């Protein structure tokens, strides 16, 4: 997953990278998640095992640092859709356990998405007990359907710059009558477009767990499959992942939370030397490895600076 850390340099570049540097090369900082293809624990990956391609052409890897120990800083926001069914509260013990399992270096915030904005229940804190106490029943019928992506954008816009990773776990149906109308088509949703564009530029990784809503969504007026597709697209663009069952809500979201937790434990800070753009822009970037049974999960695009 590429979550870009703009303005942060992860140590000196190796000699091989320095030799290929030129006046047109600019450092790009991203976060990459290592995943195993067969459910086993991901292996350690060395810098020599990583290849970066910008528009199909290779770029030099300048730095590859595991985000552990004194580099494990993480800011994680849990966003709960207030239109979710009250049965979601049955999953709160699993969310409590997920919060408790986070290391002391992880600051956790909790917010509820309603009316296109985020109502903060707990600001980012390393006191994980406070984050747990802030969980409450979703409003359900008391919350009107608006855009969860508009709420996400507002949260990211107000999020202060930091050298730590910035990641989001959304629990939502993905239903968005503002952007997608009754069809809920993610490919015509300007709020979704704006959310993943802002996420890629700011280095945010977004995970989501599908949770059905109340009211109109439960009566089938919105296309559930397309709502889920919107969450899939957001994860694909930002380097996160979406979790849901084909029919109804999951009996237990614990396996999903465990997978998110495992991803957070196997992330690396990548710096590579990109060809300078005329102006800062998002460009397709691929990060690959030839290690067997191992994949590198990244955002679809990288934010390339102008080198000025």
Kinemage of the C-alpha trace (Angstrom):
@kinemage 1
@onewidth
@group {chain A} dominant
@subgroup {mainchain}
@vectorlist {calphas} color= white
{ca unk a 1} P 0.000 0.000 0.000
{ca unk a 2} L 1.386 3.262 -0.903
{ca unk a 3} L 0.468 5.765 1.755
{ca unk a 4} L 2.558 8.774 0.883
{ca unk a 5} L 4.540 10.526 3.594
{ca unk a 6} L 5.087 13.913 1.967
{ca unk a 7} L 8.046 15.920 3.156
{ca unk a 8} L 9.525 13.093 5.245
{ca unk a 9} L 12.827 11.477 4.257
{ca unk a 10} L 13.595 8.018 5.599
{ca unk a 11} L 17.347 8.084 6.036
{ca unk a 12} L 20.143 8.443 3.453
{ca unk a 13} L 19.841 6.819 0.055
{ca unk a 14} L 21.987 3.755 -0.682
{ca unk a 15} L 25.019 4.345 -2.891
{ca unk a 16} L 23.350 2.601 -5.840
{ca unk a 17} L 20.401 4.971 -5.630
{ca unk a 18} L 22.647 8.024 -5.228
{ca unk a 19} L 24.552 7.105 -8.384
{ca unk a 20} L 21.359 7.086 -10.443
{ca unk a 21} L 20.119 10.379 -8.988
{ca unk a 22} L 19.991 13.413 -11.235
{ca unk a 23} L 18.598 16.939 -11.145
{ca unk a 24} L 15.280 15.602 -12.477
{ca unk a 25} L 14.835 12.933 -9.758
{ca unk a 26} L 12.612 13.646 -6.762
{ca unk a 27} L 12.169 11.448 -3.658
{ca unk a 28} L 8.694 9.960 -3.200
{ca unk a 29} L 7.717 8.488 0.173
{ca unk a 30} L 5.093 5.758 0.463
{ca unk a 31} L 3.877 2.977 2.729
{ca unk a 32} L 3.766 -0.582 1.401
{ca unk a 33} L 1.999 -3.543 3.025
{ca unk a 34} L 3.489 -7.022 2.646
{ca unk a 35} L 0.914 -9.822 2.300
{ca unk a 36} L 1.260 -13.583 2.023
{ca unk a 37} L -0.682 -15.282 -0.777
{ca unk a 38} L -1.531 -18.370 1.286
{ca unk a 39} L -2.576 -16.956 4.650
{ca unk a 40} L 0.768 -17.556 6.354
{ca unk a 41} L 2.721 -14.839 8.125
{ca unk a 42} L 4.376 -12.503 5.600
{ca unk a 43} L 8.158 -12.889 5.312
{ca unk a 44} L 10.667 -10.123 5.939
{ca unk a 45} L 11.327 -8.270 2.698
{ca unk a 46} L 14.676 -6.597 1.956
{ca unk a 47} L 15.224 -3.511 -0.188
{ca unk a 48} L 16.890 -5.628 -2.870
{ca unk a 49} L 13.649 -7.607 -3.221
{ca unk a 50} L 11.628 -4.513 -4.165
{ca unk a 51} L 11.166 -3.061 -7.651
{ca unk a 52} L 9.393 0.229 -8.414
{ca unk a 53} L 7.996 1.225 -11.809
{ca unk a 54} L 6.733 4.664 -12.791
{ca unk a 55} L 4.746 4.624 -16.031
{ca unk a 56} L 6.278 1.213 -16.730
{ca unk a 57} L 9.889 2.376 -16.307
{ca unk a 58} L 12.026 1.376 -13.298
{ca unk a 59} L 12.903 3.859 -10.562
{ca unk a 60} L 15.701 3.496 -8.018
{ca unk a 61} L 14.756 2.371 -4.494
{ca unk a 62} L 16.442 4.796 -2.089
{ca unk a 63} L 15.138 3.482 1.237
{ca unk a 64} L 13.041 0.583 2.556
{ca unk a 65} L 12.396 0.651 6.314
{ca unk a 66} L 10.134 -1.673 8.361
{ca unk a 67} L 7.624 0.383 10.342
{ca unk a 68} L 8.369 -1.244 13.661
{ca unk a 69} L 10.018 -0.282 16.938
{ca unk a 70} L 10.775 3.452 17.012
{ca unk a 71} L 9.366 3.744 13.486
{ca unk a 72} L 5.981 2.173 14.320
{ca unk a 73} L 4.085 5.454 14.784
{ca unk a 74} L 0.497 5.194 13.509
{ca unk a 75} L -2.614 7.371 13.662
{ca unk a 76} L -5.716 5.239 13.131
{ca unk a 77} L -9.260 6.578 12.925
{ca unk a 78} L -12.277 4.261 13.322
{ca unk a 79} L -15.288 5.721 11.484
{ca unk a 80} L -18.748 4.244 12.117
{ca unk a 81} L -21.685 5.080 9.868
{ca unk a 82} L -24.507 6.398 12.063
{ca unk a 83} L -27.066 4.914 9.637
{ca unk a 84} L -25.880 1.399 10.556
{ca unk a 85} L -28.301 -1.015 12.184
{ca unk a 86} L -28.242 -1.219 15.974
{ca unk a 87} L -27.090 -4.853 15.662
{ca unk a 88} L -23.651 -3.475 14.798
{ca unk a 89} L -23.178 -2.901 18.545
{ca unk a 90} L -22.985 -6.694 18.925
{ca unk a 91} L -19.581 -6.385 17.215
{ca unk a 92} L -18.216 -3.831 19.693
{ca unk a 93} L -16.492 -6.452 21.841
{ca unk a 94} L -14.483 -7.415 18.734
{ca unk a 95} L -13.656 -3.760 18.082
{ca unk a 96} L -12.607 -3.381 21.743
{ca unk a 97} L -10.220 -6.310 21.359
{ca unk a 98} L -8.846 -4.842 18.130
{ca unk a 99} L -8.171 -1.532 19.906
{ca unk a 100} L -6.527 -3.283 22.864
{ca unk a 101} L -4.194 -5.171 20.535
{ca unk a 102} L -2.745 -1.999 19.057
{ca unk a 103} L 0.719 -1.066 20.328
{ca unk a 104} L 1.327 1.977 22.517
{ca unk a 105} L 2.711 3.793 19.450
{ca unk a 106} L -0.755 3.792 17.833
{ca unk a 107} L -3.031 6.772 18.443
{ca unk a 108} L -6.700 5.881 17.894
{ca unk a 109} L -9.639 8.174 17.177
{ca unk a 110} L -13.338 7.305 16.929
{ca unk a 111} L -15.933 9.188 14.919
{ca unk a 112} L -19.481 8.751 13.624
{ca unk a 113} L -20.399 9.657 10.043
{ca unk a 114} L -23.652 11.561 9.785
{ca unk a 115} L -25.044 14.224 7.434
{ca unk a 116} L -21.871 14.261 5.353
{ca unk a 117} L -19.582 15.028 8.271
{ca unk a 118} L -17.759 13.270 11.120
{ca unk a 119} L -18.931 13.733 14.691
{ca unk a 120} L -15.866 12.983 16.792
{ca unk a 121} L -16.475 10.766 19.799
{ca unk a 122} L -12.795 10.546 20.713
{ca unk a 123} L -9.880 12.514 19.307
{ca unk a 124} L -6.696 10.638 18.452
{ca unk a 125} L -5.250 9.265 21.680
{ca unk a 126} L -2.759 6.652 22.806
{ca unk a 127} L -5.041 5.980 25.795
{ca unk a 128} L -6.838 3.070 24.162
{ca unk a 129} L -9.298 2.699 27.030
{ca unk a 130} L -10.702 6.130 26.146
{ca unk a 131} L -11.205 5.025 22.548
{ca unk a 132} L -13.123 1.956 23.715
{ca unk a 133} L -15.360 4.010 26.005
{ca unk a 134} L -16.356 6.290 23.117
{ca unk a 135} L -18.164 3.518 21.219
{ca unk a 136} L -21.962 3.913 21.271
{ca unk a 137} L -25.004 2.591 19.437
{ca unk a 138} L -25.389 4.032 15.925
{ca unk a 139} L -28.380 6.342 15.542
{ca unk a 140} L -29.923 4.221 12.775
{ca unk a 141} L -33.243 5.799 11.767
{ca unk a 142} L -32.209 9.002 13.541
{ca unk a 143} L -29.452 9.655 10.991
{ca unk a 144} L -30.278 10.675 7.438
{ca unk a 145} L -28.511 9.001 4.503
{ca unk a 146} L -25.851 11.257 3.039
{ca unk a 147} L -22.370 10.562 1.676
{ca unk a 148} L -19.856 8.584 3.774
{ca unk a 149} L -17.199 9.689 1.272
{ca unk a 150} L -17.981 13.350 1.904
{ca unk a 151} L -17.524 12.680 5.633
{ca unk a 152} L -14.231 10.870 4.991
{ca unk a 153} L -12.940 13.784 2.906
{ca unk a 154} L -13.772 16.230 5.672
{ca unk a 155} L -11.866 14.119 8.206
{ca unk a 156} L -8.782 13.897 5.974
{ca unk a 157} L -8.902 17.625 5.212
{ca unk a 158} L -8.746 18.487 8.931
{ca unk a 159} L -6.149 15.817 9.809
{ca unk a 160} L -2.866 17.530 10.848
{ca unk a 161} L 0.348 16.667 9.027
{ca unk a 162} L 2.463 14.088 10.809
{ca unk a 163} L 5.469 11.853 10.246
{ca unk a 164} L 3.361 8.870 11.393
{ca unk a 165} L 1.188 6.712 9.152
{ca unk a 166} L -2.402 7.893 8.725
{ca unk a 167} L -4.967 5.137 8.227
{ca unk a 168} L -8.752 4.804 8.468
{ca unk a 169} L -11.097 1.908 9.240
{ca unk a 170} L -14.634 2.675 8.006
{ca unk a 171} L -17.651 0.604 9.057
{ca unk a 172} L -20.417 1.523 6.620
{ca unk a 173} L -22.806 0.278 3.948
{ca unk a 174} L -21.196 2.623 1.419
{ca unk a 175} L -24.660 3.910 0.461
{ca unk a 176} L -24.368 7.405 -1.013
{ca unk a 177} L -27.563 8.988 -2.395
{ca unk a 178} L -25.795 12.338 -2.807
{ca unk a 179} L -23.092 11.138 -5.165
{ca unk a 180} L -24.505 8.024 -6.779
{ca unk a 181} L -28.243 8.624 -6.623
{ca unk a 182} L -30.555 5.623 -6.388
{ca unk a 183} L -28.219 3.626 -8.647
{ca unk a 184} L -25.330 4.228 -6.183
{ca unk a 185} L -22.957 3.859 -9.134
{ca unk a 186} L -19.419 4.485 -7.771
{ca unk a 187} L -18.084 5.388 -11.215
{ca unk a 188} L -20.308 8.480 -11.381
{ca unk a 189} L -19.822 9.597 -7.790
{ca unk a 190} L -17.895 12.888 -7.463
{ca unk a 191} L -17.639 12.532 -3.672
{ca unk a 192} L -15.940 9.152 -4.004
{ca unk a 193} L -13.592 10.558 -6.664
{ca unk a 194} L -12.673 13.442 -4.384
{ca unk a 195} L -12.133 11.112 -1.411
{ca unk a 196} L -9.658 8.765 -3.055
{ca unk a 197} L -7.862 11.652 -4.799
{ca unk a 198} L -7.402 13.385 -1.451
{ca unk a 199} L -6.370 10.108 0.209
{ca unk a 200} L -3.683 9.397 -2.389
{ca unk a 201} L -2.286 12.928 -2.209
{ca unk a 202} L -2.257 12.911 1.593
{ca unk a 203} L -1.014 9.365 2.113
{ca unk a 204} L -4.130 7.878 3.738
{ca unk a 205} L -4.837 4.143 3.617
{ca unk a 206} L -8.530 3.268 3.939
{ca unk a 207} L -9.966 -0.088 5.057
{ca unk a 208} L -13.702 -0.697 5.217
{ca unk a 209} L -16.050 -3.298 6.673
{ca unk a 210} L -19.466 -3.480 5.055
{ca unk a 211} L -22.295 -2.975 7.537
{ca unk a 212} L -25.891 -2.733 6.248
{ca unk a 213} L -27.920 0.346 7.034
{ca unk a 214} L -31.489 0.932 8.126
{ca unk a 215} L -34.440 2.523 6.381
{ca unk a 216} L -34.340 2.951 2.627
{ca unk a 217} L -31.229 0.846 2.150
{ca unk a 218} L -32.792 -2.086 4.005
{ca unk a 219} L -35.831 -1.885 1.697
{ca unk a 220} L -33.637 -2.268 -1.359
{ca unk a 221} L -34.008 1.202 -2.892
{ca unk a 222} L -30.229 1.426 -3.222
{ca unk a 223} L -28.080 -1.064 -5.122
{ca unk a 224} L -26.156 -2.848 -2.372
{ca unk a 225} L -23.711 -4.420 -4.821
{ca unk a 226} L -22.781 -1.025 -6.248
{ca unk a 227} L -22.455 0.461 -2.767
{ca unk a 228} L -19.977 -2.300 -1.957
{ca unk a 229} L -18.202 -1.613 -5.255
{ca unk a 230} L -17.629 1.949 -4.081
{ca unk a 231} L -15.892 0.655 -0.969
{ca unk a 232} L -13.856 -1.741 -3.115
{ca unk a 233} L -12.756 1.115 -5.367
{ca unk a 234} L -11.734 3.260 -2.400
{ca unk a 235} L -9.604 0.424 -1.004
{ca unk a 236} L -8.032 -0.251 -4.394
{ca unk a 237} L -7.122 3.399 -4.900
{ca unk a 238} L -5.645 3.890 -1.414
{ca unk a 239} L -4.003 0.515 -0.800
{ca unk a 240} L -6.480 -0.689 1.810
{ca unk a 241} L -8.987 -3.526 1.726
{ca unk a 242} L -12.758 -4.069 1.909
{ca unk a 243} L -14.420 -6.854 3.887
{ca unk a 244} L -18.005 -8.071 3.469
{ca unk a 245} L -20.150 -11.124 2.907
{ca unk a 246} L -22.245 -11.578 -0.196
{ca unk a 247} L -25.528 -11.621 1.741
{ca unk a 248} L -26.354 -9.610 4.839
{ca unk a 249} L -23.990 -8.618 7.604
{ca unk a 250} L -21.206 -10.849 8.911
{ca unk a 251} L -21.930 -12.893 12.033
{ca unk a 252} L -18.579 -11.871 13.476
{ca unk a 253} L -16.178 -9.228 12.127
{ca unk a 254} L -13.284 -10.525 14.253
{ca unk a 255} L -11.491 -12.214 11.296
{ca unk a 256} L -11.685 -8.949 9.338
{ca unk a 257} L -10.219 -6.956 12.206
{ca unk a 258} L -7.464 -9.545 12.630
{ca unk a 259} L -6.551 -9.161 8.967
{ca unk a 260} L -6.393 -5.368 9.291
{ca unk a 261} L -4.231 -5.754 12.398
{ca unk a 262} L -1.919 -8.128 10.553
{ca unk a 263} L -1.566 -5.633 7.707
{ca unk a 264} L -0.651 -2.831 10.120
{ca unk a 265} L 2.135 -5.010 11.526
{ca unk a 266} L 3.725 -5.665 8.129
{ca unk a 267} L 4.131 -2.243 6.594
{ca unk a 268} L 7.274 -0.598 5.257
{ca unk a 269} L 8.271 2.979 4.486
{ca unk a 270} L 9.441 3.131 0.877
{ca unk a 271} L 11.373 6.004 -0.671
{ca unk a 272} L 12.135 5.878 -4.375
{ca unk a 273} L 13.566 8.376 -6.851
{ca unk a 274} L 10.932 9.364 -9.387
{ca unk a 275} L 11.235 11.329 -12.583
{ca unk a 276} L 10.200 14.866 -11.777
{ca unk a 277} L 6.821 16.080 -13.030
{ca unk a 278} L 6.226 19.581 -14.386
{ca unk a 279} L 3.878 20.115 -11.462
{ca unk a 280} L 2.903 17.887 -8.490
{ca unk a 281} L 0.608 15.190 -9.805
{ca unk a 282} L -0.702 11.659 -9.253
{ca unk a 283} L 0.900 9.107 -11.564
{ca unk a 284} L 0.555 5.311 -11.865
{ca unk a 285} L 3.240 3.564 -9.800
{ca unk a 286} L 3.753 -0.175 -9.344
{ca unk a 287} L 5.739 -1.775 -6.527
{ca unk a 288} L 6.598 -5.434 -7.044
{ca unk a 289} L 8.612 -8.285 -5.612
{ca unk a 290} L 9.670 -11.629 -7.057
{ca unk a 291} L 9.679 -13.305 -3.645
{ca unk a 292} L 7.516 -16.453 -3.801
{ca unk a 293} L 3.982 -16.360 -2.338
{ca unk a 294} L 4.415 -12.702 -1.391
{ca unk a 295} L 2.556 -9.632 -2.582
{ca unk a 296} L 3.076 -5.911 -2.039
{ca unk a 297} L -0.180 -4.006 -1.554
{ca unk a 298} L -0.063 -0.378 -2.612
{ca unk a 299} L -2.201 2.526 -3.668
{ca unk a 300} L -2.871 2.748 -7.375
{ca unk a 301} L -1.100 6.060 -7.916
{ca unk a 302} L 1.869 7.879 -6.396
{ca unk a 303} L 2.091 11.594 -5.703
{ca unk a 304} L 5.035 12.838 -7.762
{ca unk a 305} L 6.514 16.262 -6.974
{ca unk a 306} L 8.049 18.774 -9.370
{ca unk a 307} L 11.487 18.757 -7.766
{ca unk a 308} L 11.313 22.531 -7.261
